[in-house]
Amino acid sequence: MTLIDTSSAGELAAERATRLTDAGSAWNDRIAADQKNAHLTYRVRGVGEGSVASRITAGKHEFLVDEPAALAGDDLGASPVEFALGALISCQIVVYRLYAQALGIVVDDISIDAEGDLDARRLFGIDETVRAGFGAVRLNISITGPESEERYQELRAAVDAHCPVLDLFANPTPVEVTVTKA
C-alpha cells in the first residue's frame, strides 16, 4: 500500500463509500447470524522502556508512548493523554464517515482538533480532591461538503450516540485491575 495516493477526490470518495457499505453489510450479516458476533475483545500489551516510556503492541502494530522531559520522559513519543485524545479523534472520524454513508450525507473532508484539560495536582499526590483524568475535553470538528448545517447536525447526533471512544470519555467504564508479582 502506498502512502501517496494519486487518485482523484471523487475516486477516493467512491472507494470509501464502497468499503463502508461492504463493511456495514458484512457486520450486519454476521450479527444477524449470531448476536455473539457483535461482542469484540481487544487485547493490547505494554512493556516499560527507557525512563517512563511504554512500548505498546496492538495486533501487528507497535508504537512508543512517552512523556515530555517535564514529566520524567525522554519525549520519544506522544504522551498517554495525547494518545487518548488521538484515539478519540480517530474514532470520531471513522464513525462520522460510517454514519455519513449510512445516512446518505455527503462529507467531502473532516478534520478534528481536540483539547483536554488535566490538573496535574492529583497525578503528583498534591491534591487528592481533584480528578486524575481530564476535567474537560473539547472537540472542534470541521466538515466540508454540500449538505446543510441541519444535515451535519443530524450526523453529529448519530456519531455522538454511536462512537465507542466518545462513550469511553463520556461514561464510566468498569475497570478490573489485578497485580501479580512475576
Phi and psi in degrees as a GROMACS rama.xvg file:
@    title "Ramachandran Plot"
@    xaxis  label "Phi"
@    yaxis  label "Psi"
@TYPE xy
-93.1081  145.739  THR-2
-84.347  -19.1512  LEU-3
-99.8855  116.153  ILE-4
-108.528  123.439  ASP-5
-97.3763  7.36449  THR-6
-69.6416  156.201  SER-7
-75.5277  162.149  SER-8
-59.4445  -37.7704  ALA-9
-64.2331  -41.3357  GLY-10
-65.1409  -41.1814  GLU-11
-64.5181  -41.9036  LEU-12
-63.6858  -41.1787  ALA-13
-65.9839  -42.4297  ALA-14
-63.8774  -43.4403  GLU-15
-61.338  -44.0563  ARG-16
-60.3701  -43.4783  ALA-17
-64.0627  -45.528  THR-18
-63.6627  -42.4431  ARG-19
-65.5646  -43.4997  LEU-20
-63.5548  -46.66  THR-21
-62.5975  -43.5325  ASP-22
-64.8621  -44.1707  ALA-23
-61.4782  -42.8313  GLY-24
-63.018  -43.8049  SER-25
-62.785  -43.2869  ALA-26
-66.9181  -41.1797  TRP-27
-59.3033  -42.9931  ASN-28
-63.975  -45.6443  ASP-29
-60.088  -45.3464  ARG-30
-71.3852  -37.1894  ILE-31
-62.7403  -35.2085  ALA-32
-69.7701  -34.6424  ALA-33
-163.71  117.209  ASP-34
-57.432  -26.338  GLN-35
-63.2815  -23.2379  LYS-36
-66.6576  -13.2306  ASN-37
-80.9374  -15.1229  ALA-38
-89.9932  115.426  HIS-39
-113.576  144.305  LEU-40
-123.145  124.733  THR-41
-102.528  137.704  TYR-42
-124.128  126.844  ARG-43
-133.672  142.005  VAL-44
-122.177  142.638  ARG-45
-130.942  143.093  GLY-46
-131.19  133.142  VAL-47
-62.9156  141.908  GLY-48
-149.435  141.954  GLU-49
64.9707  -151.087  GLY-50
-64.8823  -61.7989  SER-51
-138.722  13.1403  VAL-52
-75.7224  163.676  ALA-53
-133.162  133.3  SER-54
-94.5101  118.757  ARG-55
-105.752  133.8  ILE-56
-118.145  122.926  THR-57
-128.269  101.036  ALA-58
62.9782  -126.465  GLY-59
-90.8846  5.41221  LYS-60
-103.935  144.792  HIS-61
-135.474  139.362  GLU-62
-150.93  159.868  PHE-63
-105.543  132.917  LEU-64
-115.183  131.977  VAL-65
-141.848  -177.309  ASP-66
-123.003  156.946  GLU-67
-68.8853  165.289  PRO-68
-55.0463  -35.7296  ALA-69
-62.3138  -19.8802  ALA-70
-113.658  30.7572  LEU-71
73.9641  12.7249  ALA-72
-95.5784  178.113  GLY-73
-104.519  2.49102  ASP-74
55.1939  42.3946  ASP-75
-90.2925  -5.90205  LEU-76
-162.68  173.68  GLY-77
-63.8475  155.685  ALA-78
-78.8282  164.925  SER-79
-56.4339  -40.6203  PRO-80
-72.4587  -29.9167  VAL-81
-68.0379  -39.5451  GLU-82
-64.3733  -36.5241  PHE-83
-61.9714  -45.3671  ALA-84
-65.0418  -38.5386  LEU-85
-62.9264  -39.4329  GLY-86
-63.4174  -40.6758  ALA-87
-63.2174  -46.7586  LEU-88
-60.7382  -48.6977  ILE-89
-65.9577  -36.9816  SER-90
-67.4219  -40.36  CYS-91
-58.9664  -45.9853  GLN-92
-60.9272  -44.2436  ILE-93
-60.1924  -47.7526  VAL-94
-71.7571  -34.3855  VAL-95
-59.8261  -46.0234  TYR-96
-65.7981  -42.1026  ARG-97
-61.0603  -49.2814  LEU-98
-77.139  -27.5215  TYR-99
-60.542  -44.8942  ALA-100
-63.3341  -46.3496  GLN-101
-65.1222  -34.5618  ALA-102
-94.0245  -1.16243  LEU-103
68.8857  33.566  GLY-104
-103.524  122.821  ILE-105
-79.9304  123.693  VAL-106
-121.977  113.299  VAL-107
-75.2713  -45.2865  ASP-108
-151.733  153.707  ASP-109
-141.094  137.068  ILE-110
-138.982  148.373  SER-111
-135.625  132.577  ILE-112
-110.433  136.948  ASP-113
-124.02  143.239  ALA-114
-130.809  138.653  GLU-115
-131.703  134.393  GLY-116
-99.2359  125.078  ASP-117
-128.383  131.01  LEU-118
-96.2803  109.775  ASP-119
-74.3028  -4.60118  ALA-120
-61.569  -37.1371  ARG-121
-69.8735  -42.7813  ARG-122
-53.3357  -42.9533  LEU-123
-94.3478  11.5422  PHE-124
70.5777  20.3547  GLY-125
-83.5013  -38.3657  ILE-126
-142.987  106.481  ASP-127
-77.8404  -3.66383  GLU-128
-89.2697  -14.0287  THR-129
-91.4708  157.702  VAL-130
-71.9054  141.996  ARG-131
-75.575  -31.8405  ALA-132
-93.0607  -166.641  GLY-133
-59.7158  134.923  PHE-134
-85.3071  -25.7657  GLY-135
-158.808  147.137  ALA-136
-131.845  135.633  VAL-137
-122.243  131.315  ARG-138
-112.72  130.838  LEU-139
-113.877  106.889  ASN-140
-104.653  125.175  ILE-141
-114.444  119.41  SER-142
-118.476  132.513  ILE-143
-112.289  145.177  THR-144
160.625  177.145  GLY-145
-87.3906  -2.26243  PRO-146
-77.4088  164.321  GLU-147
-75.968  162.642  SER-148
-57.0983  -38.8847  GLU-149
-62.6441  -40.4157  GLU-150
-65.2976  -39.8128  ARG-151
-70.75  -29.7841  TYR-152
-71.3672  -34.7652  GLN-153
-61.1865  -43.0875  GLU-154
-62.6004  -44.6431  LEU-155
-58.0128  -44.2247  ARG-156
-60.605  -41.2011  ALA-157
-65.2223  -42.2951  ALA-158
-65.851  -46.187  VAL-159
-57.5878  -34.5108  ASP-160
-79.8258  -16.5462  ALA-161
-126.186  -3.40312  HIS-162
-79.1173  115.485  CYS-163
-60.276  -40.8732  PRO-164
-76.6766  -33.5659  VAL-165
-60.4673  -40.1511  LEU-166
-60.3887  -39.0695  ASP-167
-61.1711  -39.0117  LEU-168
-73.969  -36.0257  PHE-169
-89.0137  -19.575  ALA-170
-132.572  148.68  ASN-171
-63.5313  139.883  PRO-172
-120.297  125.955  THR-173
-60.3673  130.926  PRO-174
-127.151  129.914  VAL-175
-109.962  128.164  GLU-176
-122.08  130.457  VAL-177
-124.669  144.583  THR-178
-123.331  129.214  VAL-179
-126.751  146.323  THR-180
-86.428  123.625  LYS-181
